[in-house]
């Protein structure tokens, strides 16, 4: 069994490492030519639907975890960007990561990645505008932003390599942890157990998975190899996706940071919105 686990770990780790390094370097290289200021201006001045699309694009090209989005959120609020548009970015940014979506495509398939992207994008837009319509803009505290800087606008291989190495230091350990857990699931957890207790017939696993994921701080990079093994063992795709989205979209560290810029009512609305997004996405995958 241990030989099987070790072999699985080596295979998963090597596959994901090659993909992660190559994609991360390409994304970091492209970061130097992305017109961030123009995108922010578009979010300020365009039609709401256009601004929503720009917010989704902005979320996609800023490959940050949930905690790293907070300084950008504060910056956008200071620039008087429409509240609903800022909320769209807040919900979309942690779950729409170009590197992770590419890994998801390679590991789980193009159809899963495409449905995931469309679903999380649409729900981010709907929830963002809903919170604005319900008057939650009044729940934003006055916060002085410190330390946020726009990325340097230049096409620089050395800078891209340095950023990739830095990303490796911060994100790669989570990828390896996920590969290790995935290997253990592959080699030690009986297929019959997962099929019986986490299979297609148990719809209630979707909201339970969404609830479990919210307090955890699990990066999508960790969940990719874990989800691959769980699905291979027979776990339904719905609860897997619900867990991925809720754990990426919210975490205790992020909720703590949000508490410094949002009043309690909006913090609870944020948590409820992440639960709604992950549950609805999970049920969609469950149905499909």
N, C-alpha and C positions, 0 to 999 in steps of 0.2 A: 504493500500500500504506500509506504513512504517513498519508494522508488518512483511509483506512478505520480505521486504528488510533486516530487522534485522535477521529474521530466515535464510535467504540465506547467510548473512554475517557470522553468527555463524557456519553454516554448512561448508562453504568454508574454513573459517579460521581454524577450528579444523582439517579438513581433511588435509589441506596443512601443518599445524603446525606439526602434527604427522609424516607426510612423510619427511618434511624438517629436523626436529631434528634427526630422526633416520638415514636418509641417510647422513646428514652432519657429524654426529659422526663417521659413518663407513668410510667415505672418509678421514676424518682427522686422523683416526686411521691408515689407510693404507698409508697416506703420509709419516709416519715415516720409512717405509721399501722400498720406491721407490728409485731406484738408479739414482738420478738426474744427477750426474756427468758423469755416464756412458752414459746416454741418450744424454747429451750435446756433449760428445766425438763422439758418433755415428753420430750426425748431422754434425760434423766437417769432419769426415773421410770417411763416407760410400758413396756408389753410390747415385747419386742425387735422384733417386726414393725411395731408402731405407731411405735416409735422410728425404725426404718428409713425408714418413710414420711415422718416428720417431718424426718429428715435430708435426704431427697431434696427435700422442699419448701423446707427451709432453704437447700439448695444452689441451688435454682432462683431464690430471691428475693434471693440475694447475688451480683449480677452482677460477679464478679471473675475475673481471669486466674489461672493456676495459682500464680504467686508470691504473689498477694494473699491466698490462702486460708490461708497458713501461720500468720499471727498468730491467726486464728480457731481453727485446729486446736490450737494451743498452749493457747489459752483454754479450749477444751472439755476438753482433757486435764487441765488444772489443776482444772477443776470436777468431775473424776472421772466424766465421761460415759463410758459403756461404750466400750471400745476399738474394737470392730467398728463401732459407730455413727459414731465419729469418722472411721474409714477410709472408710465409705460417703460421708460428706460430702466428704472429701479427693478421692475419685475423681470424684464427681458434680459438684462445684462448678464446675470449669473448663469442663466440657463441656455443662452445662445453664445457659445464659444466656438469659433471656427476650428480650433484644434480638436476640441472634444467632439464636435459634430463630424469631423472627418474620421476620427477614431470610431465613433458610433457607426458610421457608414461601413467602415472596414470590418467591424466586429459583428454588428447586428443587422447590417443590410441597408441598402439605399432606401427602401420603402419605409422602414422604421424611422430612419433619420429624417426623411422628408415629412412624414406625418407628425413627428415630434416637433420639428421646426415650425411647421404651419400652425399646429395647435397652440404651442406656447406663445407664438407671435400674436395670434388672434386673441387669445385670452388675456395677454398682457395689455393689449389695446383696449379691450372691453372693460377690464378691471380698472385701468388707469382713468378712463373717462367716467366710469361709474363712481369712483371715489371723488372725482371733481364735482360731478353732478350732485352728490350727496353732501357737499359742503365741507369736505375734510381739509380743504386748503387752510381753514382757520386753525387747524391743529398743528401747524408748522411753527416751531420755535424760532426765535431770532438767534442765528448762529453766525459767529465770525469764522470764516474759512481760513485755514492756514496750511501752507505747504503744498497746495495743488499747483502743478505746472503742466502746460500743454507739452506734448511730445515734440522733440526737435524735428523740424521738417527737412529731412535730408535722406538721400538714398545711400546708406553706409553699411557695407558688409561687416566691418569690424564692430560697429555698434549693434547690428543685428545679432552677431555671434555672441557679444557680451550679454545682450538681453536674453538670448536663448540659454546661455549658461546660468544666468541668474534665475530664469524660470525653472530650469532643471533643479536648482537647489531648493526652490520653494514648492514646486508642484510634483516633481518626479518621485520623491519619496512616497507620496500618496498613490501614485500609479503602481509602484512596486508593492505597496501594502495591498492594494486591490488585486494585483496579480497573485500575491501569496494567498489571500483569502479565497480567490477564485480557484487556485490549484487545490486547496484543502477541500473546498466544496466538491470539486471534480473527483478527487481521489478518496475522500472519507465519508461524504454524506450520501446515504443510499438514495438512489433514484426513486425508489418506491415511496420513500418517506416524503420527498418533495412533491411528487405527483399526487399523493393522497391528501396532504394537508395544504398544499399551495397551488393546486391545479386549477383547471378552468372552471370547475363548478362552484368555486367559493368567491362570489362577487364581493363579499364583505371584506376580503383581504385588501381591496383597493383603498377604502378610507382608513383602515388600520395602518397600512403601509404609509399613507400620507401623514398620519398623526405621528408615527414613529420617526419619520424622517425629519420633521421640523426641528426638534431640539438637537439633532445630531449635526456635527460639522463634517460632512462627508463630501468631498469634492467629486464632481462628475468623473474626473480622471480615475478616482478610486472605484467608482461604481461601475464603470464600463466593463472591466474584466469580471467583476463579481456578477453582474447581470448576465454576461455571456454564459457563465457556468450555470447559473440558476435556471436560465431559460433552457439550456441544453439538458438539464436534469428534469425538466418538465414543469417548472414554475410558470404560471400564467404571465403574459407580457404586461397586463394591466397593472397589477401591484408592483411589478418591477419598475415601470415607468413612473408610477405615483411616488415611489420611494426616491427615485432619482431626482425628480423635479422638486419635491418638498425639501430634501436634504440640501440641494443646490440653491434653491430659492430663498431659504431661510435657515438660520442657525442661531444658537445662543449668542455667539460673539457679535453677529450682525444685529440681532435684536437689541443687544446692549448698546451698540453704537447708534442705532436708530432712536433709542430712547433719549439720546442727547440732542437730537434735532427735531423729533416729533413728540407731541403730547401723547399721553397714554391711550386716548381713544383711537388715534391714528395708528399707533403701534399695534393695538389689538386688531384693528381693521386690516393692517398689513399681514399679520399672522393668519387671520381668517381668509384673506385673499389668496395667500400661498396655498393654504389647505384646499380652497376651492379650485385653484388652477391645477394642482396635482391630482385631485380626485376626479375632476372632469376629464383631464387628459388620460388618467388611468382607465376610466370607464370607456372612453373612446377606443383605446387599444383593446380593452376587454371585449367590446362589441365587434371590432374588426377582426 
